[in-house]
Amino acid sequence: MAESLKPPTPPRLSRTVESRVAIRSHPLHPMLVVFPIAFLATVAPADLLFLWSGLAFWAQLSLFMSAAGLALGVVAAAAGTVDLLLIRVVRRHVSAWSHALAAVMLLAFAAANTWLRWPDPAAAVWPWGLLLSVPMAALVGIAGWLGGGLSFHHGIGVAGHEGAEDRGPDVPPEP
Ligand code: HEM
């Protein structure tokens, strides 16, 4: 059949699955993750600014951001873990487990950063503080990227098609 005579392929809807930790279908995990992402991504630039300027302010900021990022990261991780454990379709995604692993590693780096810097923030920056904050920034990117894939590619946490969890991988739209 000539290409132009083929019946048009109906657009396909991706299935979506609602978060179990949500307020009126607005999932809490995406609302909470902005804080650890912003806080923990700031530590490496603050370390570099301290090494460049010598101002103690930047070293103190690194400690504050590590501790605040850790605290809010634990809260965000709790919401994400509930979805991972309660929603069968989430557990079936390898990227959900990769995301969780990257997130736990990120929180371990945040804990190590806080512990190292607590007694003397300025003395801790070189070299060990920087050796922890640079991979931590990379982990923010990896965990965030994988988490974004769960939401934007797999529709996890997205309210939309009722009962989608029980249907096939991709379903054509209702007529
Ligand atoms: C063990 C800990 C974690 C688990 C099990 C987990 C699980 C999940 C799940 C299931 C989703 C899909 C959306 C939803 O269900 O609400 C998600 C999305 C996401 N997660 Fe996590 N998460 C964890 C920790 C974190 C942390 C610490 C961060 C921050 C660095 C993070 C960043 C993200 C991002 C950016 C998204 C996409 C959200 C969006 O739509 O904007 N996650 N995570």
Backbone and ligand atoms as CSV (ligand in chain L), in Angstrom:
chain,resi,resn,atom,element,x,y,z
A,1,MET,N,N,0.847,-1.197,0.000
A,1,MET,CA,C,0.000,0.000,0.000
A,1,MET,C,C,0.890,1.257,0.000
A,2,ALA,N,N,0.512,2.184,-0.872
A,2,ALA,CA,C,1.306,3.416,-0.919
A,2,ALA,C,C,1.267,4.096,0.442
A,3,GLU,N,N,2.367,4.755,0.764
A,3,GLU,CA,C,2.505,5.380,2.101
A,3,GLU,C,C,1.324,6.300,2.425
A,4,SER,N,N,0.841,7.080,1.375
A,4,SER,CA,C,-0.200,8.079,1.618
A,4,SER,C,C,-1.571,7.437,1.862
A,5,LEU,N,N,-1.761,6.142,1.437
A,5,LEU,CA,C,-3.071,5.504,1.605
A,5,LEU,C,C,-3.209,4.758,2.936
A,6,LYS,N,N,-2.118,4.637,3.679
A,6,LYS,CA,C,-2.153,3.923,4.972
A,6,LYS,C,C,-3.075,4.655,5.938
A,7,PRO,N,N,-3.908,3.909,6.717
A,7,PRO,CA,C,-4.732,4.610,7.709
A,7,PRO,C,C,-3.838,5.258,8.758
A,8,PRO,N,N,-4.226,6.451,9.231
A,8,PRO,CA,C,-3.349,7.128,10.205
A,8,PRO,C,C,-3.231,6.318,11.487
A,9,THR,N,N,-2.015,6.250,12.037
A,9,THR,CA,C,-1.799,5.532,13.295
A,9,THR,C,C,-2.380,6.369,14.430
A,10,PRO,N,N,-3.249,5.761,15.259
A,10,PRO,CA,C,-3.810,6.572,16.354
A,10,PRO,C,C,-2.718,6.963,17.336
A,11,PRO,N,N,-2.771,8.186,17.878
A,11,PRO,CA,C,-1.755,8.571,18.870
A,11,PRO,C,C,-1.861,7.660,20.076
A,12,ARG,N,N,-0.740,7.343,20.696
A,12,ARG,CA,C,-0.752,6.432,21.841
A,12,ARG,C,C,-0.577,7.223,23.122
A,13,LEU,N,N,-1.324,6.822,24.132
A,13,LEU,CA,C,-1.190,7.470,25.433
A,13,LEU,C,C,-0.272,6.612,26.291
A,14,SER,N,N,0.698,7.245,26.951
A,14,SER,CA,C,1.511,6.486,27.903
A,14,SER,C,C,0.657,6.251,29.127
A,15,ARG,N,N,0.820,5.096,29.768
A,15,ARG,CA,C,0.065,4.912,31.003
A,15,ARG,C,C,0.739,5.741,32.093
A,16,THR,N,N,-0.043,6.149,33.038
A,16,THR,CA,C,0.502,6.922,34.152
A,16,THR,C,C,0.045,6.274,35.442
A,17,VAL,N,N,0.733,6.588,36.510
A,17,VAL,CA,C,0.329,6.036,37.803
A,17,VAL,C,C,0.480,7.118,38.864
A,18,GLU,N,N,-0.575,7.279,39.647
A,18,GLU,CA,C,-0.588,8.349,40.641
A,18,GLU,C,C,0.289,8.012,41.836
A,19,SER,N,N,0.863,9.056,42.425
A,19,SER,CA,C,1.655,8.861,43.645
A,19,SER,C,C,0.722,8.549,44.811
A,20,ARG,N,N,1.231,7.766,45.770
A,20,ARG,CA,C,0.447,7.478,46.986
A,20,ARG,C,C,0.680,8.544,48.051
A,21,VAL,N,N,1.724,9.372,47.835
A,21,VAL,CA,C,2.026,10.424,48.814
A,21,VAL,C,C,1.762,11.753,48.117
A,22,ALA,N,N,0.516,12.191,48.150
A,22,ALA,CA,C,0.126,13.349,47.353
A,22,ALA,C,C,-0.971,14.128,48.065
A,23,ILE,N,N,-1.048,15.413,47.742
A,23,ILE,CA,C,-2.147,16.242,48.231
A,23,ILE,C,C,-2.999,16.589,47.016
A,24,ARG,N,N,-4.208,16.092,46.991
A,24,ARG,CA,C,-5.129,16.323,45.866
A,24,ARG,C,C,-4.425,16.057,44.527
A,25,SER,N,N,-3.822,14.876,44.433
A,25,SER,CA,C,-3.121,14.405,43.226
A,25,SER,C,C,-1.831,15.155,42.901
A,26,HIS,N,N,-1.385,16.040,43.791
A,26,HIS,CA,C,-0.085,16.697,43.600
A,26,HIS,C,C,0.941,15.919,44.420
A,27,PRO,N,N,1.841,15.165,43.769
A,27,PRO,CA,C,2.772,14.327,44.523
A,27,PRO,C,C,3.762,15.147,45.358
A,28,LEU,N,N,4.016,14.692,46.571
A,28,LEU,CA,C,4.898,15.448,47.483
A,28,LEU,C,C,6.376,15.311,47.120
A,29,HIS,N,N,6.769,14.112,46.634
A,29,HIS,CA,C,8.199,13.890,46.379
A,29,HIS,C,C,8.786,14.949,45.434
A,30,PRO,N,N,8.159,15.202,44.268
A,30,PRO,CA,C,8.720,16.252,43.392
A,30,PRO,C,C,8.732,17.634,44.039
A,31,MET,N,N,7.774,17.888,44.959
A,31,MET,CA,C,7.788,19.197,45.631
A,31,MET,C,C,8.969,19.292,46.594
A,32,LEU,N,N,9.285,18.154,47.236
A,32,LEU,CA,C,10.333,18.178,48.265
A,32,LEU,C,C,11.741,18.130,47.690
A,33,VAL,N,N,11.923,17.426,46.551
A,33,VAL,CA,C,13.289,17.210,46.061
A,33,VAL,C,C,13.998,18.487,45.626
A,34,VAL,N,N,13.220,19.541,45.342
A,34,VAL,CA,C,13.890,20.779,44.903
A,34,VAL,C,C,14.865,21.287,45.968
A,35,PHE,N,N,14.542,21.040,47.257
A,35,PHE,CA,C,15.420,21.561,48.330
A,35,PHE,C,C,16.763,20.818,48.378
A,36,PRO,N,N,16.782,19.469,48.520
A,36,PRO,CA,C,18.102,18.822,48.505
A,36,PRO,C,C,18.865,19.052,47.214
A,37,ILE,N,N,18.157,19.130,46.075
A,37,ILE,CA,C,18.864,19.360,44.805
A,37,ILE,C,C,19.578,20.712,44.858
A,38,ALA,N,N,18.836,21.756,45.236
A,38,ALA,CA,C,19.438,23.096,45.267
A,38,ALA,C,C,20.531,23.185,46.329
A,39,PHE,N,N,20.258,22.659,47.524
A,39,PHE,CA,C,21.226,22.795,48.620
A,39,PHE,C,C,22.505,22.009,48.334
A,40,LEU,N,N,22.344,20.738,47.922
A,40,LEU,CA,C,23.542,19.894,47.777
A,40,LEU,C,C,24.362,20.276,46.538
A,41,ALA,N,N,23.698,20.837,45.520
A,41,ALA,CA,C,24.442,21.281,44.329
A,41,ALA,C,C,25.237,22.552,44.614
A,42,THR,N,N,24.931,23.229,45.711
A,42,THR,CA,C,25.619,24.493,46.034
A,42,THR,C,C,26.956,24.259,46.744
A,43,VAL,N,N,27.137,23.053,47.320
A,43,VAL,CA,C,28.312,22.836,48.178
A,43,VAL,C,C,29.622,22.951,47.388
A,44,ALA,N,N,29.713,22.290,46.229
A,44,ALA,CA,C,30.971,22.344,45.458
A,44,ALA,C,C,31.297,23.780,44.996
A,45,PRO,N,N,30.328,24.529,44.421
A,45,PRO,CA,C,30.660,25.918,44.056
A,45,PRO,C,C,31.073,26.756,45.267
A,46,ALA,N,N,30.436,26.533,46.430
A,46,ALA,CA,C,30.805,27.304,47.627
A,46,ALA,C,C,32.233,26.944,48.070
A,47,ASP,N,N,32.589,25.652,47.943
A,47,ASP,CA,C,33.965,25.234,48.270
A,47,ASP,C,C,34.972,25.957,47.372
A,48,LEU,N,N,34.657,25.994,46.068
A,48,LEU,CA,C,35.577,26.641,45.118
A,48,LEU,C,C,35.689,28.134,45.421
A,49,LEU,N,N,34.552,28.752,45.782
A,49,LEU,CA,C,34.587,30.184,46.116
A,49,LEU,C,C,35.411,30.424,47.379
A,50,PHE,N,N,35.334,29.478,48.333
A,50,PHE,CA,C,36.153,29.614,49.547
A,50,PHE,C,C,37.640,29.524,49.195
A,51,LEU,N,N,38.000,28.535,48.350
A,51,LEU,CA,C,39.414,28.361,47.991
A,51,LEU,C,C,39.934,29.565,47.206
A,52,TRP,N,N,39.063,30.162,46.418
A,52,TRP,CA,C,39.458,31.315,45.608
A,52,TRP,C,C,39.563,32.588,46.446
A,53,SER,N,N,38.579,32.778,47.376
A,53,SER,CA,C,38.512,34.069,48.087
A,53,SER,C,C,39.121,34.019,49.488
A,54,GLY,N,N,39.118,32.811,50.090
A,54,GLY,CA,C,39.590,32.698,51.472
A,54,GLY,C,C,38.563,33.178,52.499
A,55,LEU,N,N,37.387,33.558,52.039
A,55,LEU,CA,C,36.356,34.046,52.966
A,55,LEU,C,C,35.698,32.880,53.704
A,56,ALA,N,N,35.694,32.928,55.032
A,56,ALA,CA,C,35.126,31.829,55.829
A,56,ALA,C,C,33.631,31.636,55.562
A,57,PHE,N,N,32.964,32.707,55.117
A,57,PHE,CA,C,31.531,32.626,54.830
A,57,PHE,C,C,31.206,31.441,53.917
A,58,TRP,N,N,32.028,31.242,52.855
A,58,TRP,CA,C,31.728,30.190,51.872
A,58,TRP,C,C,31.877,28.812,52.494
A,59,ALA,N,N,32.850,28.653,53.374
A,59,ALA,CA,C,33.039,27.350,54.027
A,59,ALA,C,C,31.864,27.066,54.963
A,60,GLN,N,N,31.399,28.128,55.661
A,60,GLN,CA,C,30.244,27.954,56.548
A,60,GLN,C,C,28.986,27.639,55.747
A,61,LEU,N,N,28.868,28.286,54.568
A,61,LEU,CA,C,27.714,28.012,53.711
A,61,LEU,C,C,27.729,26.543,53.270
A,62,SER,N,N,28.917,26.028,52.942
A,62,SER,CA,C,29.019,24.620,52.527
A,62,SER,C,C,28.513,23.693,53.618
A,63,LEU,N,N,28.887,23.990,54.868
A,63,LEU,CA,C,28.417,23.149,55.974
A,63,LEU,C,C,26.896,23.257,56.097
A,64,PHE,N,N,26.389,24.481,56.050
A,64,PHE,CA,C,24.944,24.672,56.207
A,64,PHE,C,C,24.187,23.946,55.096
A,65,MET,N,N,24.662,24.072,53.856
A,65,MET,CA,C,23.975,23.451,52.716
A,65,MET,C,C,24.038,21.921,52.797
A,66,SER,N,N,25.171,21.391,53.271
A,66,SER,CA,C,25.280,19.931,53.420
A,66,SER,C,C,24.261,19.433,54.436
A,67,ALA,N,N,24.186,20.134,55.589
A,67,ALA,CA,C,23.298,19.678,56.669
A,67,ALA,C,C,21.825,19.847,56.267
A,68,ALA,N,N,21.481,21.006,55.684
A,68,ALA,CA,C,20.079,21.244,55.294
A,68,ALA,C,C,19.680,20.314,54.148
A,69,GLY,N,N,20.607,20.096,53.211
A,69,GLY,CA,C,20.322,19.185,52.087
A,69,GLY,C,C,20.121,17.765,52.580
A,70,LEU,N,N,20.921,17.366,53.574
A,70,LEU,CA,C,20.763,16.025,54.143
A,70,LEU,C,C,19.393,15.886,54.810
A,71,ALA,N,N,19.045,16.880,55.652
A,71,ALA,CA,C,17.789,16.791,56.407
A,71,ALA,C,C,16.585,16.736,55.463
A,72,LEU,N,N,16.545,17.653,54.483
A,72,LEU,CA,C,15.385,17.673,53.574
A,72,LEU,C,C,15.444,16.516,52.567
A,73,GLY,N,N,16.662,16.050,52.271
A,73,GLY,CA,C,16.802,14.884,51.389
A,73,GLY,C,C,16.225,13.639,52.037
A,74,VAL,N,N,16.405,13.511,53.350
A,74,VAL,CA,C,15.847,12.342,54.058
A,74,VAL,C,C,14.316,12.398,54.013
A,75,VAL,N,N,13.758,13.601,54.201
A,75,VAL,CA,C,12.293,13.753,54.156
A,75,VAL,C,C,11.784,13.408,52.746
A,76,ALA,N,N,12.467,13.946,51.717
A,76,ALA,CA,C,12.059,13.668,50.328
A,76,ALA,C,C,12.189,12.177,50.025
A,77,ALA,N,N,13.287,11.573,50.491
A,77,ALA,CA,C,13.516,10.153,50.214
A,77,ALA,C,C,12.421,9.294,50.852
A,78,ALA,N,N,11.916,9.721,52.015
A,78,ALA,CA,C,10.858,8.944,52.681
A,78,ALA,C,C,9.618,8.898,51.786
A,79,ALA,N,N,9.260,10.053,51.189
A,79,ALA,CA,C,8.081,10.087,50.303
A,79,ALA,C,C,8.323,9.218,49.070
A,80,GLY,N,N,9.534,9.306,48.481
A,80,GLY,CA,C,9.846,8.494,47.292
A,80,GLY,C,C,9.828,7.010,47.616
A,81,THR,N,N,10.332,6.668,48.804
A,81,THR,CA,C,10.394,5.251,49.186
A,81,THR,C,C,8.987,4.658,49.333
A,82,VAL,N,N,8.050,5.455,49.837
A,82,VAL,CA,C,6.676,4.952,49.977
A,82,VAL,C,C,6.129,4.580,48.599
A,83,ASP,N,N,6.345,5.443,47.589
A,83,ASP,CA,C,5.863,5.129,46.238
A,83,ASP,C,C,6.566,3.892,45.674
A,84,LEU,N,N,7.879,3.816,45.912
A,84,LEU,CA,C,8.633,2.660,45.394
A,84,LEU,C,C,8.096,1.358,45.989
A,85,LEU,N,N,7.816,1.384,47.284
A,85,LEU,CA,C,7.413,0.145,47.952
A,85,LEU,C,C,5.944,-0.201,47.704
A,86,LEU,N,N,5.092,0.827,47.554
A,86,LEU,CA,C,3.653,0.558,47.470
A,86,LEU,C,C,3.130,0.360,46.047
A,87,ILE,N,N,3.847,0.889,45.054
A,87,ILE,CA,C,3.298,0.836,43.690
A,87,ILE,C,C,4.063,-0.220,42.883
A,88,ARG,N,N,3.326,-1.265,42.514
A,88,ARG,CA,C,3.947,-2.408,41.843
A,88,ARG,C,C,4.651,-1.987,40.550
A,89,VAL,N,N,3.996,-1.156,39.761
A,89,VAL,CA,C,4.564,-0.785,38.461
A,89,VAL,C,C,5.859,0.024,38.628
A,90,VAL,N,N,5.984,0.741,39.743
A,90,VAL,CA,C,7.221,1.496,39.998
A,90,VAL,C,C,8.357,0.512,40.285
A,91,ARG,N,N,8.053,-0.503,41.085
A,91,ARG,CA,C,9.092,-1.480,41.450
A,91,ARG,C,C,9.597,-2.247,40.231
A,92,ARG,N,N,8.777,-2.306,39.173
A,92,ARG,CA,C,9.184,-3.047,37.966
A,92,ARG,C,C,10.180,-2.264,37.110
A,93,HIS,N,N,10.317,-0.971,37.344
A,93,HIS,CA,C,11.247,-0.163,36.544
A,93,HIS,C,C,12.663,-0.255,37.129
A,94,VAL,N,N,13.608,-0.699,36.312
A,94,VAL,CA,C,15.008,-0.744,36.774
A,94,VAL,C,C,15.450,0.660,37.167
A,95,SER,N,N,14.988,1.668,36.397
A,95,SER,CA,C,15.435,3.034,36.678
A,95,SER,C,C,14.926,3.529,38.028
A,96,ALA,N,N,13.831,2.940,38.548
A,96,ALA,CA,C,13.361,3.340,39.883
A,96,ALA,C,C,14.370,2.889,40.935
A,97,TRP,N,N,14.908,1.671,40.745
A,97,TRP,CA,C,15.915,1.169,41.699
A,97,TRP,C,C,17.234,1.908,41.516
A,98,SER,N,N,17.590,2.221,40.252
A,98,SER,CA,C,18.830,2.984,40.019
A,98,SER,C,C,18.710,4.356,40.663
A,99,HIS,N,N,17.506,4.964,40.522
A,99,HIS,CA,C,17.280,6.285,41.112
A,99,HIS,C,C,17.411,6.219,42.636
A,100,ALA,N,N,16.801,5.190,43.225
A,100,ALA,CA,C,16.855,5.054,44.687
A,100,ALA,C,C,18.305,4.854,45.146
A,101,LEU,N,N,19.059,4.023,44.395
A,101,LEU,CA,C,20.462,3.764,44.766
A,101,LEU,C,C,21.276,5.058,44.684
A,102,ALA,N,N,21.108,5.801,43.576
A,102,ALA,CA,C,21.837,7.073,43.423
A,102,ALA,C,C,21.449,8.040,44.537
A,103,ALA,N,N,20.148,8.055,44.906
A,103,ALA,CA,C,19.676,8.980,45.947
A,103,ALA,C,C,20.263,8.608,47.310
A,104,VAL,N,N,20.342,7.301,47.606
A,104,VAL,CA,C,20.902,6.883,48.894
A,104,VAL,C,C,22.400,7.213,48.945
A,105,MET,N,N,23.096,6.996,47.813
A,105,MET,CA,C,24.529,7.364,47.763
A,105,MET,C,C,24.690,8.868,47.967
A,106,LEU,N,N,23.783,9.648,47.349
A,106,LEU,CA,C,23.825,11.106,47.495
A,106,LEU,C,C,23.666,11.502,48.969
A,107,LEU,N,N,22.709,10.870,49.647
A,107,LEU,CA,C,22.483,11.219,51.055
A,107,LEU,C,C,23.675,10.782,51.920
A,108,ALA,N,N,24.336,9.671,51.533
A,108,ALA,CA,C,25.532,9.238,52.270
A,108,ALA,C,C,26.648,10.280,52.103
A,109,PHE,N,N,26.785,10.823,50.889
A,109,PHE,CA,C,27.791,11.882,50.665
A,109,PHE,C,C,27.437,13.130,51.473
A,110,ALA,N,N,26.131,13.457,51.528
A,110,ALA,CA,C,25.714,14.642,52.285
A,110,ALA,C,C,26.025,14.439,53.773
A,111,ALA,N,N,25.812,13.223,54.277
A,111,ALA,CA,C,26.097,12.930,55.689
A,111,ALA,C,C,27.597,13.033,55.947
A,112,ALA,N,N,28.414,12.462,55.030
A,112,ALA,CA,C,29.871,12.513,55.189
A,112,ALA,C,C,30.353,13.964,55.150
A,113,ASN,N,N,29.783,14.767,54.241
A,113,ASN,CA,C,30.151,16.181,54.145
A,113,ASN,C,C,29.838,16.921,55.441
A,114,THR,N,N,28.658,16.647,56.000
A,114,THR,CA,C,28.252,17.339,57.233
A,114,THR,C,C,29.177,16.948,58.383
A,115,TRP,N,N,29.419,15.654,58.485
A,115,TRP,CA,C,30.263,15.132,59.578
A,115,TRP,C,C,31.680,15.701,59.494
A,116,LEU,N,N,32.234,15.728,58.261
A,116,LEU,CA,C,33.619,16.199,58.068
A,116,LEU,C,C,33.759,17.681,58.399
A,117,ARG,N,N,32.738,18.483,58.011
A,117,ARG,CA,C,32.855,19.941,58.117
A,117,ARG,C,C,32.452,20.498,59.466
A,118,TRP,N,N,31.664,19.707,60.223
A,118,TRP,CA,C,31.061,20.231,61.454
A,118,TRP,C,C,32.075,20.876,62.407
A,119,PRO,N,N,33.216,20.202,62.771
A,119,PRO,CA,C,34.111,20.794,63.778
A,119,PRO,C,C,34.782,22.078,63.301
A,120,ASP,N,N,35.191,22.145,62.041
A,120,ASP,CA,C,35.910,23.319,61.532
A,120,ASP,C,C,35.654,23.434,60.024
A,121,PRO,N,N,34.598,24.180,59.635
A,121,PRO,CA,C,34.202,24.216,58.218
A,121,PRO,C,C,35.324,24.659,57.280
A,122,ALA,N,N,36.136,25.649,57.695
A,122,ALA,CA,C,37.162,26.177,56.787
A,122,ALA,C,C,38.292,25.163,56.587
A,123,ALA,N,N,38.720,24.522,57.693
A,123,ALA,CA,C,39.844,23.576,57.585
A,123,ALA,C,C,39.449,22.330,56.791
A,124,ALA,N,N,38.150,22.040,56.731
A,124,ALA,CA,C,37.704,20.790,56.097
A,124,ALA,C,C,37.618,20.871,54.576
A,125,VAL,N,N,37.670,22.100,54.029
A,125,VAL,CA,C,37.400,22.225,52.583
A,125,VAL,C,C,38.483,21.564,51.734
A,126,TRP,N,N,39.742,21.819,52.075
A,126,TRP,CA,C,40.846,21.270,51.251
A,126,TRP,C,C,41.620,20.210,52.015
A,127,PRO,N,N,41.784,19.011,51.469
A,127,PRO,CA,C,41.270,18.543,50.178
A,127,PRO,C,C,39.981,17.723,50.310
A,128,TRP,N,N,39.705,17.232,51.548
A,128,TRP,CA,C,38.644,16.216,51.652
A,128,TRP,C,C,37.247,16.766,51.378
A,129,GLY,N,N,37.002,18.008,51.794
A,129,GLY,CA,C,35.685,18.593,51.543
A,129,GLY,C,C,35.388,18.644,50.054
A,130,LEU,N,N,36.378,19.130,49.285
A,130,LEU,CA,C,36.180,19.239,47.832
A,130,LEU,C,C,36.068,17.846,47.198
A,131,LEU,N,N,36.841,16.884,47.743
A,131,LEU,CA,C,36.776,15.520,47.194
A,131,LEU,C,C,35.418,14.867,47.461
A,132,LEU,N,N,34.702,15.374,48.458
A,132,LEU,CA,C,33.342,14.878,48.699
A,132,LEU,C,C,32.294,15.697,47.953
A,133,SER,N,N,32.519,17.022,47.849
A,133,SER,CA,C,31.452,17.857,47.277
A,133,SER,C,C,31.348,17.721,45.760
A,134,VAL,N,N,32.477,17.452,45.069
A,134,VAL,CA,C,32.402,17.338,43.606
A,134,VAL,C,C,31.632,16.074,43.178
A,135,PRO,N,N,31.986,14.875,43.715
A,135,PRO,CA,C,31.145,13.718,43.350
A,135,PRO,C,C,29.700,13.862,43.826
A,136,MET,N,N,29.499,14.598,44.942
A,136,MET,CA,C,28.120,14.804,45.410
A,136,MET,C,C,27.318,15.609,44.373
A,137,ALA,N,N,27.966,16.614,43.762
A,137,ALA,CA,C,27.266,17.395,42.723
A,137,ALA,C,C,26.908,16.490,41.545
A,138,ALA,N,N,27.833,15.567,41.195
A,138,ALA,CA,C,27.541,14.643,40.091
A,138,ALA,C,C,26.362,13.740,40.460
A,139,LEU,N,N,26.328,13.298,41.714
A,139,LEU,CA,C,25.224,12.429,42.155
A,139,LEU,C,C,23.879,13.157,42.154
A,140,VAL,N,N,23.901,14.461,42.446
A,140,VAL,CA,C,22.659,15.244,42.362
A,140,VAL,C,C,22.118,15.149,40.934
A,141,GLY,N,N,23.031,15.320,39.965
A,141,GLY,CA,C,22.620,15.255,38.562
A,141,GLY,C,C,22.098,13.877,38.184
A,142,ILE,N,N,22.813,12.820,38.630
A,142,ILE,CA,C,22.416,11.450,38.256
A,142,ILE,C,C,21.059,11.102,38.885
A,143,ALA,N,N,20.922,11.359,40.195
A,143,ALA,CA,C,19.659,11.033,40.884
A,143,ALA,C,C,18.512,11.862,40.292
A,144,GLY,N,N,18.763,13.137,40.040
A,144,GLY,CA,C,17.723,14.008,39.481
A,144,GLY,C,C,17.312,13.567,38.081
A,145,TRP,N,N,18.306,13.195,37.274
A,145,TRP,CA,C,18.020,12.766,35.896
A,145,TRP,C,C,17.168,11.495,35.905
A,146,LEU,N,N,17.581,10.515,36.722
A,146,LEU,CA,C,16.832,9.252,36.775
A,146,LEU,C,C,15.432,9.472,37.344
A,147,GLY,N,N,15.333,10.346,38.348
A,147,GLY,CA,C,14.015,10.658,38.920
A,147,GLY,C,C,13.124,11.332,37.882
A,148,GLY,N,N,13.700,12.261,37.136
A,148,GLY,CA,C,12.944,12.929,36.075
A,148,GLY,C,C,12.443,11.923,35.044
A,149,GLY,N,N,13.274,10.900,34.740
A,149,GLY,CA,C,12.845,9.849,33.805
A,149,GLY,C,C,11.613,9.118,34.324
A,150,LEU,N,N,11.584,8.887,35.636
A,150,LEU,CA,C,10.418,8.200,36.217
A,150,LEU,C,C,9.154,9.022,36.001
A,151,SER,N,N,9.264,10.342,36.199
A,151,SER,CA,C,8.079,11.196,36.058
A,151,SER,C,C,7.737,11.439,34.595
A,152,PHE,N,N,8.740,11.884,33.827
A,152,PHE,CA,C,8.431,12.409,32.494
A,152,PHE,C,C,8.407,11.333,31.412
A,153,HIS,N,N,9.126,10.209,31.600
A,153,HIS,CA,C,9.080,9.134,30.599
A,153,HIS,C,C,8.094,8.048,30.994
A,154,HIS,N,N,8.036,7.744,32.280
A,154,HIS,CA,C,7.197,6.610,32.707
A,154,HIS,C,C,5.894,7.054,33.361
A,155,GLY,N,N,5.692,8.353,33.514
A,155,GLY,CA,C,4.414,8.849,34.038
A,155,GLY,C,C,4.161,8.500,35.491
A,156,ILE,N,N,5.240,8.289,36.268
A,156,ILE,CA,C,5.052,7.934,37.682
A,156,ILE,C,C,4.804,9.201,38.494
A,157,GLY,N,N,3.760,9.172,39.295
A,157,GLY,CA,C,3.385,10.352,40.070
A,157,GLY,C,C,2.462,11.277,39.289
A,158,VAL,N,N,2.063,10.836,38.077
A,158,VAL,CA,C,1.228,11.686,37.219
A,158,VAL,C,C,-0.216,11.199,37.289
A,159,ALA,N,N,-1.119,12.064,37.693
A,159,ALA,CA,C,-2.530,11.699,37.735
A,159,ALA,C,C,-3.077,11.819,36.327
A,160,GLY,N,N,-3.811,10.830,35.862
A,160,GLY,CA,C,-4.338,10.964,34.501
A,160,GLY,C,C,-5.304,9.871,34.136
A,161,HIS,N,N,-4.776,8.686,33.846
A,161,HIS,CA,C,-5.613,7.629,33.306
A,161,HIS,C,C,-5.935,6.629,34.397
A,162,GLU,N,N,-7.169,6.644,34.825
A,162,GLU,CA,C,-7.577,5.788,35.938
A,162,GLU,C,C,-7.398,4.314,35.588
A,163,GLY,N,N,-6.906,3.531,36.519
A,163,GLY,CA,C,-6.761,2.097,36.290
A,163,GLY,C,C,-5.608,1.765,35.369
A,164,ALA,N,N,-4.778,2.753,35.044
A,164,ALA,CA,C,-3.705,2.515,34.080
A,164,ALA,C,C,-2.737,1.443,34.562
A,165,GLU,N,N,-2.608,1.316,35.874
A,165,GLU,CA,C,-1.654,0.347,36.407
A,165,GLU,C,C,-2.019,-1.075,35.977
A,166,ASP,N,N,-3.312,-1.326,35.761
A,166,ASP,CA,C,-3.744,-2.676,35.430
A,166,ASP,C,C,-3.734,-2.945,33.927
A,167,ARG,N,N,-3.451,-1.903,33.118
A,167,ARG,CA,C,-3.499,-2.110,31.673
A,167,ARG,C,C,-2.112,-2.435,31.137
A,168,GLY,N,N,-2.014,-2.572,29.831
A,168,GLY,CA,C,-0.746,-2.931,29.202
A,168,GLY,C,C,0.245,-1.789,29.266
A,169,PRO,N,N,1.449,-1.978,28.705
A,169,PRO,CA,C,2.477,-0.946,28.800
A,169,PRO,C,C,2.058,0.378,28.179
A,170,ASP,N,N,1.516,0.370,26.977
A,170,ASP,CA,C,1.045,1.602,26.348
A,170,ASP,C,C,-0.325,1.305,25.778
A,171,VAL,N,N,-1.286,2.149,26.052
A,171,VAL,CA,C,-2.639,1.828,25.604
A,171,VAL,C,C,-3.128,2.891,24.633
A,172,PRO,N,N,-3.864,2.468,23.590
A,172,PRO,CA,C,-4.415,3.479,22.684
A,172,PRO,C,C,-5.497,4.269,23.398
A,173,PRO,N,N,-5.769,5.490,22.963
A,173,PRO,CA,C,-6.789,6.291,23.638
A,173,PRO,C,C,-8.162,5.687,23.476
A,174,GLU,N,N,-9.059,6.001,24.429
A,174,GLU,CA,C,-10.452,5.544,24.334
A,174,GLU,C,C,-11.061,6.161,23.078
A,175,PRO,N,N,-11.957,5.412,22.375
A,175,PRO,CA,C,-12.564,6.003,21.170
A,175,PRO,C,C,-13.488,7.151,21.554
L,1,HEM,C1,C,15.531,6.266,48.459
L,1,HEM,C2,C,15.152,7.442,48.118
L,1,HEM,C3,C,14.234,7.777,46.947
L,1,HEM,C4,C,13.288,7.027,46.295
L,1,HEM,C5,C,12.879,5.591,46.577
L,1,HEM,C6,C,12.738,7.845,45.238
L,1,HEM,C7,C,11.713,7.466,44.359
L,1,HEM,C8,C,11.151,8.272,43.392
L,1,HEM,C9,C,9.945,8.004,42.649
L,1,HEM,C10,C,9.088,6.764,42.827
L,1,HEM,C11,C,9.740,9.035,41.776
L,1,HEM,C12,C,8.567,9.208,40.785
L,1,HEM,C13,C,7.653,10.378,41.252
L,1,HEM,C14,C,6.847,10.069,42.478
L,1,HEM,O1,O,6.478,8.899,42.731
L,1,HEM,O2,O,6.566,11.013,43.246
L,1,HEM,C15,C,10.835,9.969,41.950
L,1,HEM,C16,C,10.990,11.138,41.243
L,1,HEM,C17,C,12.016,12.030,41.436
L,1,HEM,N1,N,12.985,11.969,42.402
L,1,HEM,FE1,FE,13.172,10.532,43.819
L,1,HEM,N2,N,13.363,9.066,45.257
L,1,HEM,C18,C,14.283,9.065,46.292
L,1,HEM,C19,C,15.090,10.116,46.671
L,1,HEM,C20,C,15.294,11.246,45.918
L,1,HEM,C21,C,16.202,12.317,46.276
L,1,HEM,C22,C,17.048,12.396,47.550
L,1,HEM,C23,C,16.155,13.221,45.262
L,1,HEM,C24,C,16.891,14.532,45.165
L,1,HEM,C25,C,18.115,14.631,44.957
L,1,HEM,C26,C,15.223,12.747,44.265
L,1,HEM,C27,C,14.923,13.359,43.057
L,1,HEM,C28,C,13.843,13.043,42.247
L,1,HEM,C29,C,13.397,13.841,41.114
L,1,HEM,C30,C,14.054,15.133,40.592
L,1,HEM,C31,C,12.257,13.214,40.613
L,1,HEM,C32,C,11.415,13.711,39.441
L,1,HEM,C33,C,10.366,14.626,40.052
L,1,HEM,C34,C,9.667,15.540,39.107
L,1,HEM,O3,O,8.675,15.105,38.521
L,1,HEM,O4,O,10.065,16.705,38.998
L,1,HEM,N3,N,14.703,11.539,44.712
L,1,HEM,N4,N,11.664,9.495,42.960
